Amino acid sequence: MLNIPDSPYPRIVIIGAGFAGINLAKRLSKEHFQVVLLDKNNYHQFQPLLYQVAMAGLEPSSIVFPLRKIFQKRKDVHIRITEVTEIMTDSKTIETTLGSIYYDKLIIATGATTNYYGDNDLKRDTYPMKSLDDALALRNAILTDLELALTEPDFETRQGYIDIVIVGGGATGVELAGALAEMKKYILPKDYIELNEQEVDIHLLQGGSDLLMGMSEKSQRKSLAYLTKMGVKVGLGKRVVSYKNNIVTTDDGETIHAHKVIWAAGITGNLIPGLDQYSTEHGQRYNVDQYNQIIGLEDVYAIGDIAFMSSDKSPRGHAQVAQVAIQQGINLAKNLCSGKPKPFHYKDYGSMATIGRNKAVADLVRYSTAGFFAWVMWLFVHLLSLIGFRNKVIVVLNWFWNYITYDQSLRVIIGGKEKEK
């Protein structure tokens, strides 16, 4: 059983401790509510920096923060590490792997997961980048394959170990490609002197005609120029149709031999059994009104990546990014506390992506910029968004050390679950 004590206050159950759920819970914890936070992990993870963990630039502990540490001074916040198996809205009951719990109000903040578009081969054999486990698995695979390449005499087989394919030209794909290119340039010549780093090919395949879809044309062109100069083989208009026996095949017939394919080609919502009928046909997000209440349900809300809120300004819903999730969590907290709900209006502060050392692109409200200034701005924004003073200090020290030495000492093969090949 979940063993949640009775309370004179209304019980608000939040499913998911991502950006949306954690910001909502932090604000509700100061009010007259009993807050129950359910998540499969006992920590909040900072997803924008997962790729740096995968590239051995940051330790896993520096981008996660324990949930109980966040709420240790809030006696009416109850955290349970479990998975939700079903929601029964008629009885206001939630079934979990630990037992059942009732709610007065329910907020779903389960976020999104990798979209494989129904291809089980891709799901089984490629590496996603949505969780800490994913990042560790990729880090282990990269380092393990580099070790195997040292002892492999056959050129083609060795290429399979050292070549990497990234599918998806969004921010995750672009940032991964840039980080891998820098690893090839700065790390391989020092750590793996027996390998010819010039043999390492990094492929970035994008089904659309541009990188960073949704950003300005200037940022798209600049990111492509940066990656090309760094040696990344960017394939625009190339859709991956299969990945079998370590061979990537694109829709134009090209084949690439690679043991590691990173799948960053789309996301889909984490729906919960019992509420499928309230979701969108595409993208698996819950249809919500302007107050984030799921249309057709009472006292059930959805926020963040799992919420689809259509409006005149955003007919296709808001972008599935951290700022939307944070702002929706804050707005819903205010509505639940005040009793006078105000519709959600997203304030877009812009978007940015980093490609490498001194290289980033940023679309701000009134202008776009690229280069060193955009890179410093990206570092500053992400540093401020981290939870915990210790994490901020560790990350900034890691960044500073990496900047002056062109190196890190985190390349160890430990932990995480490997893909079976």
C-alpha positions as CSV (number, residue, x, y, z in Angstrom):
1,M,0.0,0.0,0.0
2,L,1.0,3.6,-0.5
3,N,0.3,4.3,3.1
4,I,-0.6,8.0,2.7
5,P,-2.0,9.5,6.0
6,D,-5.4,11.2,6.1
7,S,-5.3,15.0,5.9
8,P,-7.9,17.8,6.5
9,Y,-6.6,19.4,3.3
10,P,-7.6,18.5,-0.3
11,R,-5.3,15.8,-1.7
12,I,-3.6,16.7,-4.9
13,V,-1.8,13.8,-6.6
14,I,0.9,14.7,-9.2
15,I,2.2,12.0,-11.5
16,G,5.7,12.8,-12.8
17,A,8.6,14.8,-11.3
18,G,9.8,16.5,-14.5
19,F,9.9,20.3,-15.0
20,A,6.1,20.6,-15.0
21,G,5.4,18.4,-12.0
22,I,8.3,19.6,-9.8
23,N,7.5,23.3,-10.3
24,L,3.8,22.6,-9.5
25,A,4.6,20.6,-6.4
26,K,7.1,23.2,-5.0
27,R,4.4,25.9,-5.1
28,L,1.6,23.8,-3.8
29,S,3.7,22.5,-0.9
30,K,3.5,26.0,0.6
31,E,-0.3,26.1,0.6
32,H,-3.1,24.2,2.4
33,F,-2.9,21.0,0.3
34,Q,-1.8,17.5,0.8
35,V,0.6,16.9,-2.1
36,V,1.3,13.3,-3.2
37,L,4.1,13.1,-5.8
38,L,4.4,9.8,-7.7
39,D,7.4,9.0,-9.9
40,K,9.3,5.9,-11.0
41,N,12.6,7.6,-9.9
42,N,13.5,9.2,-6.6
43,Y,15.1,12.2,-8.3
44,H,14.4,15.0,-10.7
45,Q,16.7,14.9,-13.8
46,F,17.8,17.9,-15.8
47,Q,17.2,16.5,-19.3
48,P,18.9,19.3,-21.4
49,L,22.3,18.1,-20.1
50,L,21.8,14.4,-20.5
51,Y,23.9,14.4,-23.6
52,Q,26.9,15.8,-21.6
53,V,26.6,12.8,-19.3
54,A,26.5,10.5,-22.4
55,M,29.7,12.2,-23.7
56,A,31.4,11.8,-20.3
57,G,31.5,15.6,-19.8
58,L,29.4,15.5,-16.6
59,E,28.9,13.0,-13.9
60,P,25.3,11.7,-13.6
61,S,25.0,13.0,-10.0
62,S,25.5,16.6,-11.2
63,I,22.3,16.8,-13.2
64,V,19.9,15.0,-10.8
65,F,18.5,16.1,-7.5
66,P,16.8,13.9,-4.9
67,L,13.1,14.6,-4.6
68,R,13.1,14.1,-0.8
69,K,15.8,16.7,-0.5
70,I,13.7,19.2,-2.3
71,F,10.7,18.7,0.0
72,Q,12.4,17.7,3.2
73,K,10.9,20.7,5.1
74,R,7.4,20.2,3.7
75,K,5.6,17.8,6.1
76,D,2.5,17.5,3.9
77,V,4.3,16.4,0.8
78,H,4.4,12.6,0.3
79,I,6.7,11.0,-2.3
80,R,6.2,7.5,-3.5
81,I,8.5,5.8,-6.0
82,T,6.1,3.7,-8.1
83,E,4.5,3.4,-11.5
84,V,0.9,4.2,-12.3
85,T,-0.9,1.3,-13.9
86,E,-4.5,2.7,-14.3
87,I,-6.6,5.7,-13.5
88,M,-10.3,5.3,-12.7
89,T,-11.9,8.8,-12.8
90,D,-15.3,7.6,-11.8
91,S,-14.1,6.7,-8.3
92,K,-11.1,9.1,-8.3
93,T,-8.7,6.3,-7.8
94,I,-5.2,5.7,-9.0
95,E,-3.8,2.1,-9.2
96,T,0.0,1.8,-8.9
97,T,2.5,-1.0,-8.5
98,L,2.5,-0.3,-4.8
99,G,-1.3,-0.1,-4.3
100,S,-4.2,2.3,-4.8
101,I,-4.8,5.9,-3.8
102,Y,-7.7,8.4,-4.1
103,Y,-7.4,12.0,-5.2
104,D,-9.3,15.2,-4.9
105,K,-7.5,16.6,-7.9
106,L,-5.1,14.8,-10.2
107,I,-2.3,16.4,-12.3
108,I,-0.7,14.3,-15.0
109,A,2.9,15.4,-15.8
110,T,4.3,12.2,-17.2
111,G,6.2,14.0,-20.0
112,A,7.2,12.3,-23.3
113,T,9.3,9.4,-24.4
114,T,11.1,8.5,-27.6
115,N,8.9,8.0,-30.6
116,Y,10.0,5.0,-32.8
117,Y,6.9,5.3,-35.0
118,G,5.9,1.7,-34.4
119,D,9.3,0.2,-35.5
120,N,10.2,-2.4,-32.8
121,D,13.7,-3.0,-34.4
122,L,14.6,0.6,-33.9
123,K,13.2,0.6,-30.3
124,R,15.3,-2.5,-29.5
125,D,18.6,-1.7,-31.3
126,T,19.0,2.1,-31.1
127,Y,20.0,4.4,-28.2
128,P,17.4,7.0,-27.0
129,M,18.3,10.1,-25.0
130,K,15.4,10.7,-22.6
131,S,16.7,9.5,-19.2
132,L,19.8,9.1,-17.1
133,D,19.9,5.4,-17.8
134,D,19.8,6.1,-21.6
135,A,22.8,8.5,-21.2
136,L,24.8,6.0,-19.2
137,A,24.1,3.2,-21.6
138,L,25.3,5.3,-24.5
139,R,28.4,6.4,-22.7
140,N,29.3,2.8,-21.9
141,A,28.6,1.7,-25.5
142,I,30.9,4.5,-26.9
143,L,33.8,3.7,-24.6
144,T,33.4,-0.1,-24.9
145,D,33.4,0.0,-28.7
146,L,36.5,2.2,-28.7
147,E,38.3,-0.4,-26.6
148,L,37.1,-3.1,-29.0
149,A,38.2,-1.1,-32.0
150,L,41.8,-1.1,-30.7
151,T,42.0,-4.9,-31.1
152,E,40.1,-5.2,-34.3
153,P,42.4,-5.7,-37.4
154,D,39.6,-5.7,-40.0
155,F,38.9,-2.2,-41.3
156,E,35.2,-2.6,-42.0
157,T,34.5,-4.2,-38.6
158,R,36.5,-1.5,-36.9
159,Q,34.5,1.2,-38.7
160,G,31.4,-0.3,-37.2
161,Y,32.7,0.1,-33.7
162,I,33.9,3.7,-34.1
163,D,31.4,5.3,-36.5
164,I,28.2,6.7,-35.0
165,V,24.9,7.7,-36.5
166,I,22.5,10.2,-35.0
167,V,19.0,10.3,-36.3
168,G,17.1,13.6,-35.8
169,G,18.3,17.1,-36.4
170,G,16.6,18.8,-33.5
171,A,18.5,20.3,-30.5
172,T,19.3,16.9,-29.0
173,G,20.8,15.6,-32.3
174,V,22.7,18.8,-33.0
175,E,24.2,19.0,-29.5
176,L,25.2,15.3,-29.6
177,A,26.8,15.6,-33.0
178,G,28.8,18.6,-31.8
179,A,29.9,16.9,-28.6
180,L,31.0,13.8,-30.5
181,A,32.9,15.9,-33.0
182,E,34.8,17.5,-30.1
183,M,35.5,14.2,-28.5
184,K,36.9,13.0,-31.9
185,K,39.2,16.1,-32.1
186,Y,40.4,16.5,-28.6
187,I,40.0,13.2,-26.7
188,L,40.7,10.4,-29.2
189,P,44.2,11.6,-30.1
190,K,45.2,11.5,-26.4
191,D,43.3,8.5,-25.0
192,Y,43.3,6.2,-28.1
193,I,46.6,7.1,-29.8
194,E,46.6,3.7,-31.6
195,L,43.4,4.7,-33.4
196,N,43.3,7.0,-36.4
197,E,40.7,9.5,-35.4
198,Q,40.3,10.5,-39.0
199,E,38.7,7.2,-39.6
200,V,35.9,8.1,-37.2
201,D,32.7,9.2,-39.0
202,I,29.9,11.0,-37.2
203,H,26.7,11.0,-39.3
204,L,23.7,13.3,-38.5
205,L,20.6,12.3,-40.5
206,Q,17.6,14.6,-40.7
207,G,14.4,13.7,-42.5
208,G,13.5,17.3,-43.0
209,S,15.3,19.8,-45.2
210,D,16.8,21.8,-42.3
211,L,18.3,21.3,-38.9
212,L,16.7,22.8,-35.8
213,M,13.2,23.0,-37.3
214,G,11.3,25.7,-35.5
215,M,14.3,28.0,-35.1
216,S,15.2,30.9,-37.4
217,E,16.7,30.3,-40.8
218,K,19.8,32.1,-39.6
219,S,20.2,29.6,-36.8
220,Q,19.6,26.7,-39.0
221,R,22.2,27.8,-41.5
222,K,24.7,28.6,-38.8
223,S,24.3,25.3,-37.0
224,L,24.8,23.4,-40.3
225,A,27.9,25.4,-41.1
226,Y,29.3,24.8,-37.6
227,L,28.8,21.0,-37.8
228,T,30.1,20.7,-41.3
229,K,33.3,22.6,-40.4
230,M,33.7,20.3,-37.4
231,G,33.6,17.2,-39.7
232,V,30.1,16.0,-39.0
233,K,28.6,14.3,-42.1
234,V,25.1,16.0,-42.1
235,G,22.5,14.3,-44.3
236,L,19.4,16.5,-44.9
237,G,16.3,15.0,-46.4
238,K,17.4,11.5,-45.4
239,R,14.8,9.4,-43.6
240,V,16.0,6.2,-41.9
241,V,13.8,3.3,-43.0
242,S,15.6,0.4,-41.2
243,Y,18.4,-0.5,-38.9
244,K,19.2,-4.2,-39.0
245,N,22.5,-6.2,-38.4
246,N,24.3,-2.9,-37.6
247,I,23.4,-1.4,-41.0
248,V,21.5,1.8,-41.3
249,T,19.4,2.2,-44.5
250,T,17.9,5.5,-45.6
251,D,15.1,6.1,-48.0
252,D,17.5,7.0,-50.8
253,G,19.2,3.7,-50.6
254,E,22.3,4.8,-48.7
255,T,23.7,2.3,-46.1
256,I,26.0,3.0,-43.1
257,H,27.7,0.4,-41.0
258,A,27.5,1.4,-37.3
259,H,27.1,-0.4,-34.0
260,K,25.6,2.7,-32.4
261,V,22.6,4.6,-33.7
262,I,21.3,7.4,-31.5
263,W,17.6,7.9,-32.0
264,A,16.5,11.5,-31.5
265,A,13.9,11.7,-34.3
266,G,10.8,12.5,-32.3
267,I,8.9,12.1,-29.1
268,T,5.5,10.9,-28.0
269,G,3.5,11.3,-24.9
270,N,3.6,8.9,-21.9
271,L,-0.1,8.1,-21.7
272,I,-1.6,6.3,-18.7
273,P,-4.0,3.3,-19.1
274,G,-7.6,4.4,-18.6
275,L,-7.3,7.8,-20.2
276,D,-6.4,6.9,-23.8
277,Q,-9.7,8.3,-25.1
278,Y,-8.9,11.8,-24.0
279,S,-5.6,12.0,-26.0
280,T,-4.8,13.4,-29.4
281,E,-4.7,11.1,-32.5
282,H,-1.1,12.0,-33.2
283,G,1.6,12.6,-30.7
284,Q,-0.3,11.0,-27.8
285,R,-1.0,14.1,-25.7
286,Y,-4.0,14.8,-23.6
287,N,-6.4,17.4,-25.0
288,V,-6.6,20.2,-22.4
289,D,-8.5,23.5,-22.2
290,Q,-6.9,26.9,-21.5
291,Y,-6.6,26.0,-17.8
292,N,-4.9,22.7,-18.4
293,Q,-7.9,20.6,-17.4
294,I,-8.3,17.5,-19.6
295,I,-11.3,18.1,-21.8
296,G,-14.2,15.8,-20.7
297,L,-12.9,15.2,-17.2
298,E,-13.5,16.9,-13.9
299,D,-10.6,17.6,-11.5
300,V,-8.0,16.0,-13.8
301,Y,-5.3,18.2,-15.4
302,A,-2.3,17.6,-17.7
303,I,0.7,19.9,-17.9
304,G,4.0,19.9,-19.8
305,D,4.9,17.7,-22.7
306,I,1.9,15.4,-22.2
307,A,-0.6,18.3,-22.6
308,F,-2.0,19.5,-25.9
309,M,-3.5,23.0,-25.7
310,S,-4.7,24.4,-29.0
311,S,-5.3,28.1,-29.5
312,D,-5.3,30.7,-32.2
313,K,-1.7,31.4,-31.6
314,S,-0.7,27.8,-31.3
315,P,-3.1,25.7,-33.3
316,R,-0.8,22.7,-33.1
317,G,-0.2,23.1,-29.4
318,H,2.8,24.4,-27.6
319,A,6.3,23.2,-28.2
320,Q,7.3,20.3,-26.0
321,V,10.1,22.2,-24.3
322,A,11.1,22.9,-20.7
323,Q,9.9,26.5,-20.5
324,V,6.3,25.5,-21.5
325,A,6.3,22.8,-18.8
326,I,7.7,25.2,-16.1
327,Q,5.2,28.0,-16.9
328,Q,2.2,25.6,-17.1
329,G,3.2,24.2,-13.7
330,I,3.4,27.7,-12.2
331,N,0.1,28.8,-13.7
332,L,-1.8,25.8,-12.6
333,A,-0.4,26.2,-9.0
334,K,-1.7,29.8,-9.0
335,N,-5.1,28.7,-10.2
336,L,-5.5,25.9,-7.7
337,C,-4.5,28.2,-4.8
338,S,-6.5,31.3,-5.8
339,G,-9.8,29.7,-6.9
340,K,-10.0,32.2,-9.7
341,P,-8.4,30.4,-12.6
342,K,-6.6,32.3,-15.3
343,P,-6.0,30.9,-18.7
344,F,-2.5,29.8,-19.6
345,H,-0.5,32.2,-21.9
346,Y,2.9,31.0,-22.9
347,K,5.7,33.7,-22.7
348,D,8.3,32.7,-25.2
349,Y,11.8,33.8,-24.2
350,G,13.4,32.2,-27.2
351,S,15.2,29.0,-28.0
352,M,18.9,28.0,-28.2
353,A,21.2,25.1,-29.0
354,T,24.9,24.6,-28.4
355,I,27.1,23.0,-31.0
356,G,30.5,23.0,-29.3
357,R,33.2,25.2,-27.7
358,N,32.3,28.9,-28.4
359,K,29.6,27.7,-30.9
360,A,25.9,28.1,-30.2
361,V,22.8,29.6,-31.8
362,A,20.1,31.5,-30.0
363,D,16.8,32.9,-31.2
364,L,15.7,35.6,-28.8
365,V,12.5,37.6,-28.8
366,R,13.7,40.3,-31.1
367,Y,16.8,39.0,-32.8
368,S,19.0,35.9,-33.4
369,T,22.6,35.5,-32.5
370,A,25.3,32.9,-32.9
371,G,28.9,32.2,-31.8
372,F,30.6,33.0,-28.5
373,F,27.9,35.2,-27.1
374,A,25.1,32.7,-27.8
375,W,27.3,29.9,-26.2
376,V,27.9,31.9,-23.0
377,M,24.2,32.7,-22.8
378,W,23.4,28.9,-23.3
379,L,25.8,28.1,-20.4
380,F,24.3,30.7,-18.2
381,V,20.6,29.8,-18.8
382,H,21.2,26.1,-18.2
383,L,23.3,26.7,-15.1
384,L,20.6,28.8,-13.5
385,S,18.0,26.2,-14.3
386,L,19.8,23.4,-12.4
387,I,18.3,22.5,-9.0
388,G,20.7,22.6,-6.1
389,F,23.7,24.8,-5.3
390,R,26.1,21.8,-5.2
391,N,25.0,20.8,-8.7
392,K,25.6,24.3,-10.0
393,V,29.1,24.4,-8.5
394,I,30.1,21.0,-9.9
395,V,28.8,21.7,-13.4
396,V,30.4,25.1,-13.7
397,L,33.7,23.6,-12.4
398,N,33.5,20.8,-14.9
399,W,32.8,23.3,-17.7
400,F,35.7,25.5,-16.7
401,W,38.1,22.6,-16.4
402,N,37.1,21.2,-19.8
403,Y,37.4,24.7,-21.3
404,I,41.0,25.3,-20.2
405,T,42.3,21.7,-20.6
406,Y,40.2,20.4,-23.5
407,D,39.7,17.3,-21.4
408,Q,37.8,15.5,-18.7
409,S,38.6,12.6,-16.4
410,L,35.1,11.0,-16.4
411,R,35.5,8.4,-19.1
412,V,34.9,5.2,-17.1
413,I,32.7,2.3,-18.1
414,I,30.4,1.7,-15.2
415,G,26.7,1.4,-14.5
416,G,23.8,1.7,-16.9
417,K,22.2,-1.0,-19.0
418,E,23.7,-2.0,-22.3
419,K,21.8,-2.7,-25.5
420,E,21.9,-6.3,-26.5
421,K,23.3,-6.7,-30.0
